[in-house]
Amino acid sequence: MVLKELAVEVMAEQPERALGELLELIDTLRADPRAWPWVADEGSVEEIREAWSALAEVQYEPIDGRVEIREIGWAG
């Protein structure tokens, strides 16, 4: 429950323009999480990947049919 509250808080801090783009990007990566590049350090056991759009980026890990968001960013 704490993580869900934190996610809501982080998303609420994004500019309105960013929120729509980030949600669209998250929907896209949930549909095909392994289509984006692996960016984890060599030797890492985690499958860290990064997805991006024109102004937004999401760092995430596909785990057992779900997507764990690690970091979000906005370049606007």
C-alpha positions as a Markdown table, in Angstrom:
| # | Residue | x | y | z |
|---|---|---|---|---|
| 1 | Met | 0.0 | 0.0 | 0.0 |
| 2 | Val | 2.9 | 2.4 | 0.8 |
| 3 | Leu | 4.3 | 1.9 | -2.7 |
| 4 | Lys | 1.0 | 2.6 | -4.3 |
| 5 | Glu | 0.7 | 5.9 | -2.3 |
| 6 | Leu | 4.2 | 6.8 | -3.3 |
| 7 | Ala | 3.4 | 6.2 | -7.0 |
| 8 | Val | 0.4 | 8.4 | -6.8 |
| 9 | Glu | 2.4 | 11.1 | -5.1 |
| 10 | Val | 5.2 | 10.9 | -7.7 |
| 11 | Met | 2.7 | 11.1 | -10.6 |
| 12 | Ala | 0.9 | 14.0 | -9.0 |
| 13 | Glu | 4.1 | 16.0 | -9.0 |
| 14 | Gln | 4.4 | 15.8 | -12.8 |
| 15 | Pro | 3.2 | 18.7 | -14.9 |
| 16 | Glu | -0.2 | 18.0 | -16.5 |
| 17 | Arg | 1.4 | 17.7 | -20.0 |
| 18 | Ala | 3.9 | 15.1 | -18.6 |
| 19 | Leu | 1.3 | 13.0 | -16.9 |
| 20 | Gly | -0.6 | 12.2 | -20.1 |
| 21 | Glu | 2.6 | 11.3 | -22.0 |
| 22 | Leu | 4.0 | 9.2 | -19.1 |
| 23 | Leu | 0.7 | 7.3 | -18.8 |
| 24 | Glu | 0.7 | 6.6 | -22.5 |
| 25 | Leu | 4.3 | 5.5 | -22.4 |
| 26 | Ile | 3.5 | 3.1 | -19.4 |
| 27 | Asp | 0.6 | 1.6 | -21.3 |
| 28 | Thr | 2.9 | 1.0 | -24.3 |
| 29 | Leu | 5.6 | -0.7 | -22.3 |
| 30 | Arg | 3.1 | -2.8 | -20.4 |
| 31 | Ala | 1.8 | -4.2 | -23.8 |
| 32 | Asp | 5.3 | -5.3 | -24.8 |
| 33 | Pro | 7.8 | -4.7 | -22.0 |
| 34 | Arg | 10.8 | -6.5 | -23.7 |
| 35 | Ala | 10.6 | -4.3 | -26.8 |
| 36 | Trp | 12.7 | -1.6 | -25.0 |
| 37 | Pro | 16.5 | -1.9 | -24.5 |
| 38 | Trp | 18.1 | -3.5 | -21.5 |
| 39 | Val | 20.1 | -0.9 | -19.6 |
| 40 | Ala | 21.3 | -2.7 | -16.5 |
| 41 | Asp | 25.0 | -2.8 | -15.6 |
| 42 | Glu | 26.9 | -5.8 | -17.0 |
| 43 | Gly | 26.6 | -8.7 | -14.7 |
| 44 | Ser | 23.3 | -7.5 | -13.1 |
| 45 | Val | 20.7 | -10.1 | -12.3 |
| 46 | Glu | 17.9 | -7.5 | -12.7 |
| 47 | Glu | 16.4 | -6.9 | -16.1 |
| 48 | Ile | 16.3 | -3.1 | -16.0 |
| 49 | Arg | 15.0 | -1.5 | -19.2 |
| 50 | Glu | 14.3 | 2.0 | -20.4 |
| 51 | Ala | 11.4 | 3.3 | -22.5 |
| 52 | Trp | 11.1 | 6.8 | -23.8 |
| 53 | Ser | 9.0 | 9.2 | -25.8 |
| 54 | Ala | 9.7 | 12.7 | -27.0 |
| 55 | Leu | 9.8 | 14.2 | -23.5 |
| 56 | Ala | 9.4 | 11.3 | -21.0 |
| 57 | Glu | 11.4 | 8.3 | -19.9 |
| 58 | Val | 10.6 | 5.4 | -17.7 |
| 59 | Gln | 13.1 | 3.0 | -16.2 |
| 60 | Tyr | 11.5 | -0.3 | -15.3 |
| 61 | Glu | 11.8 | -4.1 | -14.8 |
| 62 | Pro | 9.5 | -6.7 | -16.2 |
| 63 | Ile | 8.8 | -9.2 | -13.5 |
| 64 | Asp | 6.5 | -12.2 | -13.7 |
| 65 | Gly | 4.0 | -10.7 | -16.2 |
| 66 | Arg | 4.0 | -7.2 | -14.5 |
| 67 | Val | 6.1 | -4.1 | -14.8 |
| 68 | Glu | 7.9 | -2.6 | -11.9 |
| 69 | Ile | 8.6 | 1.1 | -12.4 |
| 70 | Arg | 12.0 | 2.1 | -11.1 |
| 71 | Glu | 12.2 | 5.7 | -12.2 |
| 72 | Ile | 10.3 | 8.3 | -14.3 |
| 73 | Gly | 11.6 | 11.4 | -15.9 |
| 74 | Trp | 10.3 | 14.4 | -17.8 |
| 75 | Ala | 12.4 | 16.6 | -20.0 |
| 76 | Gly | 9.9 | 19.4 | -20.3 |
